[in-house]
Amino acid sequence: MGPSSVNEVFTPELGSVPSVTKAQRVQLAPNPTTGVTVLRKLPANTDRVIVRNVLGEDVIDVVNPTGDESTLDLTGLPPGIYYAEVEAAQGTICTKIVKL
């Protein structure tokens, strides 16, 4: 049999991806960082903060952070790009971290 051709078109429903309001944005400082950075303005009821490397591997996992900020210590990690995912009842917010 020869190669088959399938043409599929994905059309998302209007409004299917919730927009992030200014109130839902987290702040990260300092960024870039040489080690310790702080995520501020976490949403209420944040379940966890996961930091992943570019391969998608979990390198930091903070379960049930208290308050509206979380300190992330990347000191032992090699320089590179990381992604912090904030999981809350309202959804997931992702932000990029640059480790020098």
FENZIFEN-V771589 format. One record per pair of residues at least 4 apart in sequence whose C-alpha atoms are under 6 Angstrom apart, sorted by the first residue. I is the first residue (numbers start at 0). GAP is how many residues later the second one is. Records with the same first field share a line. If there is no record, write none. Layout:
BEGIN
I=GAP, GAP
END
This chain:
BEGIN
19=4
25=14, 15, 16
26=12, 13
27=10, 11
28=8, 9
29=7
31=66, 67
32=66, 67
33=65, 66
34=38, 39, 40
35=36, 37, 38
36=34, 35
37=32, 33, 34
38=30, 31
39=29
40=27
41=26, 27
44=43
45=41, 42
46=17, 40, 41
47=14, 15, 16, 39
48=12, 13, 36, 37
49=10, 11, 34, 35
50=7, 8, 9, 32, 33
51=4, 5, 6, 7, 30, 31
52=4, 29
78=20, 21
79=19
80=16, 17
81=14, 15
82=12, 13, 14
83=10, 11
84=8, 9
85=6, 7
86=5
END
